[in-house]
Amino acid sequence: MLDEIPSKNIIMKNKHPEYWFGHDYNMNLYKGCFHGCIYCDSRSDCYQIDNFDEVSIKKDAIAIIKRQLSGFRHVGVIGTGSMSDPYNSYEKEYKLTKKALILIEKYGFGVGISTKSNLVARDINILRRIQQKAPVTICLTITAADDEVCKRIEPNVSLSSERFEVLRKLSDEGIYCGILMMPLLPGITGNIENVREIIFLAKRAKVDFIYPSFGFTMRDGNREYLYHHLDKHYPGYKEKYIKLYGDKYVCNIPKAKEIRNQFIKDCNNSKISYEMDDIIKKSKDTVSRKQLMFFEN
């Protein structure tokens, strides 16, 4: 049994939904993460999450969500996956995310999901029904095109190739989906070859968008974790990072401008969106098209 955390509310109002995929609300059903990604900012000391690698659940989560959804005056889009993956391996047993999606559909809300798991494909039927009435945006984080690199920097997640496969399934079902291409690590994933390969595979998977960040962040807590694993898998890289970034928080990859320019060119050629405003607008347009198709049928 997972440890339970008492919570009064689980769905929180976002002050600036335009900054992140149009999410009017934010929801985290789990706390902690076992993915072990070497770059994870969420393990930073400022978040004060003890035993970050251990997953726990919010007590009475589904009952709380039902109470909140039934009481909200304004219907909107609920985002999940900001601090803990909603499709961690425990979701197979607990099904908190699936139960929450059923309630989101019942009360007419939209949903935005960020995950590194192919388990999201389990809920395709629910997501398709939600999208008939409200925006749905599914983001699969992919930072490495190569599975071997993925195994080293994201040891406990679905392989990149599996995530591309899920994106293709979502796309084939008409569900609005794309890639979070972030963060990118210098000398590992922060190079033009990796970025262009991700775009190539994204086009083949028929994704709607790729939202990028051409760098990464380091704060107390995640900095030490990153350096430990760089020493383990990429000897000599820690010293290079220290020399290049010192104690900076926001760390842009070398040649970031050049790589971004090529990224934009390739996305335009592939008809893949990459600007947040466009991504949000098209998610709403998808609902309009679905509703029109429903009435035509």
Backbone bond lengths (Angstrom), bond angles and torsions (degrees), N, CA, C in turn:
res aa  C-N    CA-C-N  psi(-1)  N-CA   C-N-CA  omega(-1)  CA-C   N-CA-C  phi
1 M - - - 1.460 - - 1.525 110.73 -
2 L 1.313 115.93 137.06 1.457 119.92 175.78 1.521 110.44 -78.21
3 D 1.321 115.89 149.93 1.460 120.15 174.34 1.523 109.18 -64.28
4 E 1.330 115.92 144.62 1.460 121.66 178.97 1.526 110.53 -106.88
5 I 1.327 115.70 138.05 1.459 122.09 179.36 1.521 108.77 -110.35
6 P 1.327 118.04 124.80 1.473 119.03 177.58 1.525 111.20 -67.43
7 S 1.312 116.84 137.53 1.474 122.00 -179.93 1.521 109.61 -142.46
8 K 1.333 116.24 139.13 1.460 120.78 174.59 1.520 110.79 -83.84
9 N 1.325 115.47 -43.04 1.458 121.69 178.79 1.519 108.97 -135.34
10 I 1.315 116.37 148.37 1.465 121.38 179.73 1.521 111.10 -116.30
11 I 1.319 117.53 -33.82 1.468 121.52 178.80 1.524 108.36 -93.78
12 M 1.323 115.68 122.05 1.465 121.43 -177.46 1.528 110.18 -114.29
13 K 1.330 116.30 145.28 1.467 121.83 178.95 1.520 110.51 -76.06
14 N 1.331 117.12 135.19 1.458 122.43 174.45 1.526 109.46 -92.60
15 K 1.322 116.96 135.09 1.463 120.38 179.72 1.525 112.06 -76.71
16 H 1.332 116.95 -30.81 1.467 120.40 -175.48 1.531 110.43 -131.98
17 P 1.337 118.21 75.43 1.469 120.98 -179.03 1.518 113.65 -61.60
18 E 1.328 116.79 -22.71 1.466 119.69 -178.21 1.527 111.94 -69.56
19 Y 1.312 117.38 -16.57 1.459 120.44 -178.97 1.533 112.56 -78.11
20 W 1.329 116.72 -25.69 1.469 118.34 -173.00 1.525 111.15 -143.06
21 F 1.324 116.25 86.38 1.460 124.71 170.90 1.531 114.13 57.99
22 G 1.325 117.13 23.05 1.452 119.89 176.16 1.511 114.59 70.69
23 H 1.333 117.11 22.61 1.469 120.17 -179.98 1.526 110.23 -74.60
24 D 1.315 116.37 113.78 1.461 120.88 177.21 1.522 111.85 -77.54
25 Y 1.329 115.24 -26.49 1.461 121.76 -178.93 1.529 109.42 -134.28
26 N 1.326 115.90 161.52 1.451 121.57 176.94 1.525 109.76 -127.90
27 M 1.327 116.71 141.05 1.459 121.55 -175.80 1.524 109.68 -139.86
28 N 1.335 116.60 127.67 1.460 122.02 173.26 1.524 108.93 -125.43
29 L 1.319 116.58 112.64 1.457 122.26 -177.89 1.528 112.08 -85.67
30 Y 1.309 115.50 -26.15 1.460 121.81 -179.87 1.530 109.28 -117.00
31 K 1.314 115.26 161.90 1.459 121.19 173.95 1.518 107.94 -128.07
32 G 1.338 116.17 138.32 1.449 120.22 -176.96 1.516 111.99 86.73
33 C 1.310 116.11 170.13 1.470 120.26 -176.50 1.522 109.62 -158.10
34 F 1.316 116.54 136.61 1.457 120.34 -179.49 1.534 112.34 -103.25
35 H 1.318 118.42 9.44 1.460 121.29 -176.57 1.532 112.28 -59.59
36 G 1.330 116.78 -36.42 1.463 120.33 179.22 1.513 114.54 73.76
37 C 1.336 118.40 20.80 1.464 120.76 179.33 1.531 109.43 -60.89
38 I 1.305 116.99 129.59 1.464 120.25 -170.05 1.523 112.45 -70.25
39 Y 1.338 117.31 -16.77 1.465 121.93 -174.41 1.527 113.43 -104.19
40 C 1.320 118.97 4.90 1.466 122.40 -166.53 1.522 113.06 -62.71
41 D 1.331 116.14 120.36 1.460 122.38 178.26 1.520 112.12 -73.79
42 S 1.330 117.04 -23.98 1.458 120.46 -175.46 1.526 113.27 -67.84
43 R 1.338 117.42 -15.13 1.454 119.07 177.06 1.538 111.65 -88.25
44 S 1.324 117.21 5.96 1.464 121.01 178.90 1.528 110.56 -60.74
45 D 1.330 115.94 147.21 1.469 121.51 -176.70 1.518 112.32 -58.85
46 C 1.344 117.54 -30.21 1.469 120.26 -174.97 1.524 112.65 -62.77
47 Y 1.345 117.99 -22.28 1.458 120.73 -179.63 1.526 112.34 -84.52
48 Q 1.325 116.18 -12.04 1.462 122.20 174.70 1.530 112.61 53.60
49 I 1.324 115.80 45.75 1.463 120.76 176.79 1.525 108.23 -101.90
50 D 1.314 116.63 105.52 1.457 121.24 178.01 1.528 109.61 -72.18
51 N 1.326 115.69 144.74 1.471 120.60 177.63 1.530 110.73 50.95
52 F 1.324 115.46 55.58 1.467 121.09 -173.58 1.523 112.58 -56.34
53 D 1.333 118.08 -31.85 1.463 121.05 -176.47 1.527 113.10 -76.84
54 E 1.323 117.71 -4.95 1.457 121.29 177.06 1.531 109.11 -99.42
55 V 1.322 115.98 134.39 1.462 121.10 -178.01 1.528 109.98 -96.78
56 S 1.311 116.22 135.30 1.464 122.17 173.45 1.523 108.05 -130.80
57 I 1.324 116.13 168.82 1.460 120.31 -176.91 1.527 110.35 -120.84
58 K 1.321 115.33 158.14 1.453 120.83 176.59 1.542 108.49 -82.00
59 K 1.311 116.56 125.09 1.462 122.01 -177.84 1.530 110.80 -63.58
60 D 1.326 115.05 135.31 1.480 121.94 178.77 1.526 111.85 55.56
61 A 1.331 115.87 34.72 1.467 120.62 -173.68 1.522 112.79 -56.96
62 I 1.307 118.23 -46.31 1.460 120.94 -174.34 1.529 111.27 -68.68
63 A 1.326 116.72 -38.90 1.465 119.59 177.23 1.527 110.96 -64.74
64 I 1.328 116.25 -39.24 1.474 120.42 179.05 1.527 110.24 -66.07
65 I 1.320 116.79 -43.68 1.470 121.01 -179.79 1.532 110.43 -62.76
66 K 1.316 116.76 -42.18 1.468 120.04 178.64 1.517 110.52 -61.00
67 R 1.337 116.80 -43.59 1.465 120.43 178.41 1.521 111.21 -61.93
68 Q 1.343 116.05 -43.28 1.456 119.43 -177.80 1.527 111.62 -67.92
69 L 1.315 117.37 -46.53 1.458 120.39 -177.40 1.524 111.66 -62.90
70 S 1.307 116.16 -38.87 1.471 119.54 -179.46 1.524 111.73 -70.91
71 G 1.340 116.94 -18.47 1.450 120.15 -177.18 1.517 115.07 -101.56
72 F 1.343 117.80 -11.47 1.457 120.01 -179.20 1.532 110.63 -68.62
73 R 1.322 115.59 137.31 1.471 120.00 177.27 1.515 111.71 -78.47
74 H 1.336 116.07 -32.76 1.461 120.38 -173.69 1.534 110.70 -115.91
75 V 1.311 115.09 125.72 1.467 121.17 174.99 1.525 108.53 -76.61
76 G 1.324 117.15 140.21 1.458 120.78 179.56 1.506 110.89 -157.01
77 V 1.320 115.71 -164.46 1.461 122.32 -178.81 1.528 109.28 -100.50
78 I 1.326 116.05 129.79 1.461 121.79 -179.37 1.519 108.79 -104.10
79 G 1.330 116.10 119.70 1.453 121.23 178.57 1.516 111.17 -94.10
80 T 1.324 116.69 145.82 1.463 121.03 176.50 1.527 109.63 -144.78
81 G 1.331 114.90 145.02 1.465 120.17 179.75 1.510 113.79 114.60
82 S 1.330 117.84 10.27 1.463 120.23 -176.25 1.522 113.03 -74.94
83 M 1.334 117.49 -36.05 1.464 121.08 -177.00 1.522 113.42 -119.59
84 S 1.305 116.85 -17.27 1.463 121.22 -179.58 1.519 108.50 -153.45
85 D 1.324 117.15 135.12 1.461 120.81 -176.09 1.526 110.43 -66.88
86 P 1.337 117.99 123.17 1.469 120.65 -179.44 1.520 113.04 -68.91
87 Y 1.333 117.02 -10.93 1.457 121.03 178.90 1.527 111.53 -118.37
88 N 1.334 116.56 42.40 1.458 119.40 171.91 1.535 108.76 -66.62
89 S 1.321 117.49 170.30 1.472 120.19 -172.68 1.522 112.82 -63.29
90 Y 1.328 118.48 -24.56 1.458 121.32 179.24 1.521 111.86 -70.86
91 E 1.324 116.54 -19.64 1.461 120.26 179.29 1.527 111.23 -62.63
92 K 1.327 117.29 -26.26 1.467 120.43 178.20 1.523 110.63 -60.03
93 E 1.334 116.31 -36.47 1.458 121.13 -178.94 1.532 112.21 -90.86
94 Y 1.333 117.28 -46.37 1.459 120.61 -171.77 1.526 113.08 -82.62
95 K 1.328 117.21 -31.42 1.473 122.53 176.48 1.532 112.79 56.62
96 L 1.328 117.45 32.02 1.463 119.77 178.95 1.523 111.35 -64.56
97 T 1.326 116.33 -42.69 1.465 120.03 -179.60 1.524 110.84 -64.00
98 K 1.314 115.91 -44.15 1.474 119.53 179.38 1.524 110.99 -61.71
99 K 1.332 117.16 -44.29 1.467 120.59 179.51 1.528 111.28 -64.88
100 A 1.330 115.99 -37.50 1.466 119.73 177.94 1.525 110.68 -66.00
101 L 1.328 117.23 -39.65 1.466 120.94 178.68 1.528 111.34 -63.11
102 I 1.312 116.30 -37.97 1.473 119.97 177.96 1.521 110.30 -62.00
103 L 1.341 116.99 -40.03 1.459 120.83 177.35 1.529 111.45 -69.83
104 I 1.327 116.00 -39.21 1.465 120.16 177.95 1.524 110.11 -60.15
105 E 1.324 116.27 -41.42 1.462 119.32 176.51 1.535 110.85 -64.88
106 K 1.324 116.84 -44.36 1.459 121.43 -176.80 1.521 112.08 -58.33
107 Y 1.328 116.95 -40.01 1.461 121.02 -175.56 1.526 113.19 -95.80
108 G 1.336 117.28 6.46 1.457 120.71 170.74 1.514 115.82 79.63
109 F 1.330 117.83 20.03 1.458 120.91 178.93 1.532 110.32 -88.66
110 G 1.329 115.18 160.45 1.448 120.70 171.79 1.517 109.53 -94.55
111 V 1.342 116.01 175.14 1.460 118.74 -177.97 1.526 110.91 -146.44
112 G 1.329 114.68 143.46 1.460 121.64 172.18 1.515 108.36 -125.58
113 I 1.321 117.10 127.16 1.462 121.61 -175.25 1.519 110.08 -121.86
114 S 1.326 115.85 132.47 1.464 121.92 171.72 1.526 107.71 -116.35
115 T 1.320 117.05 125.85 1.455 120.75 -175.98 1.527 111.30 -152.96
116 K 1.319 115.23 162.48 1.463 121.79 171.76 1.528 110.56 -118.68
117 S 1.318 116.12 19.72 1.461 120.99 -174.09 1.521 112.22 -116.56
118 N 1.341 115.35 142.32 1.461 119.17 174.62 1.524 112.11 -78.16
119 L 1.333 117.68 -3.03 1.458 120.97 178.68 1.524 112.48 -64.99
120 V 1.321 117.58 -20.21 1.467 120.59 178.69 1.525 111.34 -57.61
121 A 1.328 117.24 -25.80 1.465 120.56 179.42 1.524 111.82 -63.70
122 R 1.319 117.00 -23.72 1.473 120.82 177.98 1.517 112.01 -58.09
123 D 1.350 116.77 -32.32 1.458 121.54 -172.32 1.523 113.20 -102.68
124 I 1.311 117.33 21.58 1.460 121.11 -178.17 1.530 111.74 -56.81
125 N 1.320 117.18 -42.23 1.472 119.42 -177.75 1.528 111.68 -62.47
126 I 1.337 117.20 -40.29 1.462 120.49 178.73 1.528 109.99 -67.85
127 L 1.321 116.69 -43.83 1.463 120.95 -179.68 1.520 111.09 -61.42
128 R 1.320 116.34 -38.62 1.461 119.68 178.97 1.524 110.90 -64.48
129 R 1.338 116.85 -38.98 1.473 119.93 178.94 1.525 110.74 -68.59
130 I 1.328 117.46 -40.68 1.470 120.33 178.07 1.519 110.11 -59.76
131 Q 1.321 116.21 -42.47 1.466 121.20 -175.90 1.522 112.52 -68.59
132 Q 1.322 117.89 -15.70 1.464 119.56 174.11 1.525 111.68 -64.91
133 K 1.350 115.97 -26.01 1.468 120.32 -173.49 1.524 113.99 -120.00
134 A 1.333 117.75 -22.14 1.466 120.47 -172.89 1.526 109.87 -151.07
135 P 1.338 117.11 160.59 1.469 120.06 -178.08 1.536 113.09 -62.69
136 V 1.311 114.77 140.54 1.468 123.00 172.77 1.518 107.80 -128.81
137 T 1.321 116.42 129.42 1.459 121.51 177.04 1.519 108.50 -133.07
138 I 1.321 116.83 114.14 1.460 121.33 -179.65 1.524 108.86 -107.55
139 C 1.338 115.19 121.93 1.465 121.72 179.93 1.521 110.08 -112.10
140 L 1.300 117.03 123.06 1.459 122.33 169.99 1.524 107.91 -101.81
141 T 1.310 117.76 118.31 1.463 120.11 177.09 1.515 109.32 -72.95
142 I 1.324 115.86 123.61 1.470 121.44 175.92 1.519 107.83 -135.67
143 T 1.314 116.07 117.82 1.464 121.05 -178.49 1.513 112.62 -111.02
144 A 1.333 116.67 -19.55 1.464 120.92 -177.67 1.523 109.67 -130.09
145 A 1.312 117.03 125.94 1.461 120.08 177.31 1.516 111.63 -71.49
146 D 1.323 116.54 -28.72 1.463 123.00 -175.62 1.533 110.71 -92.16
147 D 1.320 117.03 130.48 1.461 121.44 -178.34 1.522 113.10 -64.33
148 E 1.326 117.74 -33.79 1.463 120.22 -179.14 1.526 110.99 -67.70
149 V 1.316 116.61 -40.03 1.470 119.85 174.95 1.521 109.49 -64.91
150 C 1.317 116.52 -42.45 1.466 121.85 178.35 1.524 110.54 -55.18
151 K 1.308 117.81 -44.40 1.468 121.42 -178.28 1.516 112.26 -61.39
152 R 1.333 116.59 -33.08 1.471 119.49 -178.14 1.518 112.39 -79.01
153 I 1.324 116.99 -38.19 1.472 118.36 -174.23 1.528 113.17 -99.50
154 E 1.338 117.44 -15.94 1.470 122.67 178.72 1.526 108.13 -136.79
155 P 1.336 118.11 69.17 1.460 121.83 -164.64 1.525 116.34 -65.86
156 N 1.313 119.82 -24.14 1.465 120.09 -172.35 1.525 113.21 -119.65
157 V 1.321 116.84 30.48 1.470 120.27 -179.96 1.522 109.58 -115.15
158 S 1.327 116.50 170.40 1.459 120.14 171.45 1.525 108.45 -62.21
159 L 1.311 116.84 139.49 1.455 120.78 -179.74 1.532 110.74 -58.93
160 S 1.322 115.56 154.98 1.467 119.60 179.25 1.529 110.88 -55.66
161 S 1.324 117.37 -42.27 1.468 120.72 -179.75 1.520 111.26 -61.69
162 E 1.341 117.13 -34.75 1.464 120.82 177.64 1.523 111.18 -70.08
163 R 1.319 116.06 -35.04 1.465 119.65 178.63 1.530 110.90 -70.25
164 F 1.330 116.96 -38.54 1.470 119.24 175.18 1.532 110.47 -62.78
165 E 1.320 116.58 -37.29 1.464 120.70 178.78 1.525 111.05 -63.78
166 V 1.337 116.60 -41.02 1.461 120.97 178.19 1.522 110.80 -64.72
167 L 1.333 116.65 -40.92 1.457 120.20 177.66 1.525 110.91 -59.02
168 R 1.308 116.44 -40.33 1.464 119.96 177.95 1.535 110.83 -63.67
169 K 1.328 116.96 -40.63 1.464 120.37 177.68 1.522 111.37 -63.30
170 L 1.321 115.93 -45.24 1.464 120.38 178.93 1.524 110.69 -60.88
171 S 1.322 115.54 -45.90 1.463 120.42 -179.84 1.521 111.47 -61.89
172 D 1.329 116.27 -42.87 1.464 120.33 179.51 1.526 111.88 -61.90
173 E 1.332 116.43 -27.01 1.463 121.10 178.70 1.524 112.14 -89.43
174 G 1.333 116.45 3.26 1.449 120.31 178.00 1.513 114.63 79.70
175 I 1.313 117.51 14.57 1.463 121.47 -179.00 1.522 108.95 -88.72
176 Y 1.311 116.11 130.59 1.465 123.12 -177.41 1.525 109.19 -67.11
177 C 1.333 116.93 120.91 1.458 119.94 -172.26 1.528 111.33 -151.75
178 G 1.322 114.19 160.43 1.453 119.53 179.17 1.512 111.93 -169.99
179 I 1.326 114.60 -163.33 1.458 121.93 -171.01 1.522 110.90 -121.17
180 L 1.333 115.76 135.86 1.456 121.78 163.72 1.519 106.71 -93.60
181 M 1.320 116.33 107.22 1.463 120.09 -179.24 1.529 108.18 -96.79
182 M 1.308 115.21 76.78 1.454 121.04 -175.68 1.527 109.50 -164.81
183 P 1.345 116.03 147.45 1.468 127.28 -8.77 1.533 110.76 -83.01
184 L 1.325 115.18 170.04 1.458 121.33 175.24 1.528 108.57 -116.04
185 L 1.326 116.04 131.88 1.456 122.17 -175.36 1.525 110.98 -104.11
186 P 1.326 118.00 128.87 1.478 121.44 179.77 1.520 112.06 -54.89
187 G 1.317 115.40 134.14 1.451 121.06 176.49 1.511 114.59 77.79
188 I 1.326 117.53 -6.78 1.466 121.10 -177.04 1.534 109.94 -120.27
189 T 1.321 116.16 -63.09 1.468 120.88 177.21 1.524 112.14 -120.21
190 G 1.329 116.53 -13.88 1.459 120.87 -176.80 1.509 112.72 -85.88
191 N 1.328 116.03 59.90 1.458 121.35 178.29 1.524 109.11 -139.49
192 I 1.293 116.40 159.12 1.461 121.05 -172.37 1.523 111.97 -66.77
193 E 1.348 116.87 -30.51 1.463 119.82 -179.96 1.526 111.04 -65.10
194 N 1.318 116.51 -45.45 1.465 119.88 179.67 1.520 111.20 -65.47
195 V 1.325 117.03 -43.90 1.466 121.07 -178.87 1.528 110.93 -61.66
196 R 1.318 117.04 -43.84 1.470 119.94 -178.62 1.529 111.51 -69.10
197 E 1.324 117.04 -33.22 1.462 120.04 177.87 1.530 110.50 -68.86
198 I 1.316 117.45 -38.24 1.467 120.69 176.24 1.533 109.91 -61.28
199 I 1.322 116.68 -43.60 1.471 119.94 178.84 1.524 110.61 -62.79
200 F 1.331 117.00 -43.25 1.468 121.32 178.98 1.528 110.95 -59.25
201 L 1.338 116.49 -46.74 1.462 120.56 -179.54 1.523 111.07 -69.84
202 A 1.331 116.78 -32.57 1.467 121.22 177.19 1.528 110.63 -64.74
203 K 1.312 116.26 -43.31 1.469 120.23 178.26 1.525 110.37 -61.52
204 R 1.327 115.79 -41.19 1.461 119.80 179.79 1.532 111.29 -65.48
205 A 1.335 115.88 -30.91 1.462 120.76 178.18 1.529 112.04 -83.12
206 K 1.327 116.72 -5.30 1.469 123.70 177.28 1.530 112.24 64.51
207 V 1.337 116.66 41.36 1.466 119.82 179.39 1.522 109.95 -73.27
208 D 1.324 115.03 159.90 1.460 121.03 179.23 1.520 112.38 -88.38
209 F 1.341 116.96 -29.38 1.463 119.52 -174.15 1.526 111.45 -155.57
210 I 1.328 114.41 160.95 1.461 123.10 167.14 1.523 106.46 -133.73
211 Y 1.320 117.08 121.61 1.463 119.90 177.11 1.526 108.01 -106.78
212 P 1.356 117.76 117.32 1.459 120.66 -170.01 1.527 114.01 -105.82
213 S 1.306 114.30 163.37 1.464 122.68 163.60 1.513 106.18 -140.75
214 F 1.302 116.51 125.46 1.463 120.45 -174.16 1.530 110.44 -95.93
215 G 1.315 114.05 57.73 1.448 120.32 179.44 1.513 110.27 170.52
216 F 1.326 115.65 -158.94 1.456 121.36 -177.45 1.524 108.07 -155.35
217 T 1.327 116.70 177.42 1.460 121.00 179.51 1.525 109.99 -124.66
218 M 1.319 115.12 152.26 1.471 121.29 175.93 1.519 109.50 -138.61
219 R 1.334 114.97 124.69 1.451 121.54 173.14 1.533 107.61 -134.37
220 D 1.324 115.78 170.15 1.460 119.70 177.11 1.518 108.94 -55.20
221 G 1.296 116.10 131.11 1.457 121.21 -177.95 1.511 110.68 107.89
222 N 1.336 117.35 -62.74 1.464 117.69 178.90 1.526 111.65 -81.54
223 R 1.346 118.11 -23.95 1.469 121.06 177.48 1.536 110.68 -62.71
224 E 1.316 115.19 -47.44 1.466 119.41 -178.32 1.534 111.06 -66.23
225 Y 1.312 115.85 -38.63 1.465 120.48 179.25 1.528 110.44 -64.71
226 L 1.327 116.36 -43.77 1.462 121.20 177.72 1.517 110.82 -61.06
227 Y 1.318 117.79 -48.08 1.464 121.02 -177.19 1.526 111.46 -63.14
228 H 1.313 117.30 -38.53 1.466 120.93 178.27 1.524 110.80 -58.97
229 H 1.330 116.23 -43.77 1.462 119.45 -176.95 1.527 112.42 -80.59
230 L 1.319 117.42 -25.37 1.465 118.68 171.46 1.522 109.51 -64.30
231 D 1.319 117.54 -42.87 1.468 120.88 177.21 1.523 110.88 -60.12
232 K 1.312 116.59 -35.07 1.459 121.58 -176.96 1.526 112.31 -74.68
233 H 1.324 116.81 -43.58 1.467 120.68 -172.76 1.531 114.34 -106.79
234 Y 1.322 116.29 -25.13 1.460 120.24 -176.45 1.536 109.33 -135.84
235 P 1.322 117.51 73.53 1.470 120.68 -177.43 1.530 112.21 -55.07
236 G 1.317 115.92 134.56 1.456 122.12 179.32 1.512 114.42 93.75
237 Y 1.350 117.45 -16.59 1.458 120.95 -177.76 1.528 111.77 -71.00
238 K 1.329 117.32 -35.75 1.462 119.54 -179.03 1.520 110.73 -57.20
239 E 1.323 116.60 -45.64 1.460 120.73 -179.58 1.527 111.23 -62.58
240 K 1.325 116.05 -37.38 1.465 120.14 178.16 1.533 110.43 -66.27
241 Y 1.326 116.58 -41.73 1.458 120.71 179.58 1.529 110.66 -64.80
242 I 1.318 116.54 -42.85 1.467 120.57 179.45 1.517 110.54 -61.08
243 K 1.321 115.95 -43.16 1.461 120.29 179.53 1.521 111.50 -66.28
244 L 1.316 116.23 -38.06 1.465 121.33 -175.12 1.531 112.40 -78.66
245 Y 1.343 117.29 -37.45 1.464 120.07 -170.09 1.533 114.82 -118.31
246 G 1.309 118.64 -20.44 1.459 119.78 -178.47 1.515 110.68 57.60
247 D 1.340 116.73 -125.96 1.463 120.58 179.93 1.521 112.31 -106.05
248 K 1.331 117.98 25.09 1.464 121.99 178.55 1.527 110.53 -63.84
249 Y 1.319 114.74 149.81 1.465 120.40 174.73 1.520 110.76 -88.17
250 V 1.335 117.59 -54.97 1.463 122.02 177.90 1.521 108.76 -90.15
251 C 1.327 116.22 122.73 1.461 121.66 -174.34 1.523 109.72 -124.07
252 N 1.313 117.01 104.80 1.458 121.11 178.29 1.520 110.38 -79.99
253 I 1.320 115.87 144.41 1.459 119.54 178.80 1.529 109.93 -72.82
254 P 1.332 118.16 152.79 1.462 120.29 174.40 1.537 111.10 -58.27
255 K 1.321 115.69 143.44 1.457 122.45 -179.65 1.536 111.99 61.14
256 A 1.330 115.95 31.26 1.468 120.44 -177.00 1.531 111.98 -58.22
257 K 1.340 116.99 -42.12 1.460 120.52 -178.25 1.524 110.76 -64.91
258 E 1.318 116.51 -44.39 1.467 120.76 179.53 1.526 111.10 -62.68
259 I 1.324 116.61 -43.46 1.462 120.86 -179.05 1.526 110.62 -67.80
260 R 1.327 116.73 -39.96 1.463 120.13 178.29 1.529 110.73 -63.46
261 N 1.314 117.69 -41.99 1.468 120.52 179.27 1.522 111.30 -60.47
262 Q 1.329 116.44 -41.63 1.463 120.04 177.98 1.524 110.64 -68.22
263 F 1.329 116.24 -38.78 1.469 121.95 176.72 1.531 110.39 -57.63
264 I 1.324 117.21 -47.66 1.465 121.59 -179.48 1.526 110.50 -62.40
265 K 1.308 116.00 -44.13 1.467 120.29 179.51 1.527 111.03 -60.22
266 D 1.326 116.69 -47.04 1.467 121.01 -178.18 1.528 111.33 -66.66
267 C 1.338 117.12 -39.95 1.467 120.01 179.13 1.523 110.89 -66.05
268 N 1.321 117.14 -41.31 1.462 120.09 177.74 1.521 111.03 -61.82
269 N 1.322 116.25 -42.70 1.462 120.27 178.95 1.525 111.80 -64.88
270 S 1.342 115.92 -30.59 1.469 120.91 -178.42 1.516 112.64 -93.88
271 K 1.346 116.78 0.25 1.463 122.53 -178.89 1.526 111.35 58.04
272 I 1.319 115.32 45.36 1.461 123.35 177.25 1.523 108.54 -111.37
273 S 1.319 117.64 126.22 1.469 121.52 179.11 1.528 110.26 -72.27
274 Y 1.345 115.79 153.81 1.465 120.22 179.44 1.525 112.87 -146.92
275 E 1.334 118.60 -10.45 1.457 121.96 177.21 1.523 109.34 -91.95
276 M 1.351 116.80 137.42 1.460 120.63 -175.19 1.523 112.31 -57.80
277 D 1.320 118.28 -43.61 1.472 120.88 -179.25 1.529 111.11 -58.96
278 D 1.327 116.43 -43.01 1.467 120.34 179.74 1.523 111.27 -66.57
279 I 1.329 116.50 -40.81 1.464 120.97 -179.07 1.525 110.29 -62.19
280 I 1.327 116.94 -44.85 1.464 121.06 179.88 1.527 110.99 -65.20
281 K 1.336 116.75 -45.05 1.465 120.76 -179.24 1.526 110.91 -60.40
282 K 1.321 116.53 -44.26 1.462 119.75 -177.11 1.522 111.90 -69.82
283 S 1.340 117.22 -28.99 1.467 119.15 176.23 1.523 110.24 -65.13
284 K 1.328 115.98 -37.80 1.463 120.06 177.66 1.528 110.64 -72.46
285 D 1.328 117.37 -37.78 1.462 121.01 178.14 1.525 111.13 -62.69
286 T 1.334 116.27 -33.18 1.462 120.93 179.35 1.517 110.92 -61.39
287 V 1.332 116.93 -39.91 1.464 121.28 177.99 1.516 110.28 -62.87
288 S 1.333 117.16 -44.61 1.463 121.35 179.93 1.527 111.08 -59.13
289 R 1.336 116.09 -42.13 1.471 120.23 179.37 1.524 110.46 -65.77
290 K 1.338 116.50 -40.65 1.465 120.43 179.62 1.524 110.79 -63.53
291 Q 1.336 116.47 -41.98 1.458 120.23 -179.82 1.520 111.15 -65.18
292 L 1.330 116.32 -40.40 1.462 120.55 178.57 1.528 110.37 -63.13
293 M 1.343 117.11 -43.72 1.458 121.18 178.77 1.522 110.56 -62.58
294 F 1.348 115.89 -38.12 1.477 120.52 -178.77 1.523 109.65 -62.61
295 F 1.337 117.47 -46.20 1.459 120.18 -176.40 1.537 110.67 -72.81
296 E 1.344 117.25 -30.88 1.453 120.05 178.92 1.522 110.57 -67.51
297 N 1.341 115.69 -31.94 1.464 119.97 -179.72 1.513 111.40 -81.75
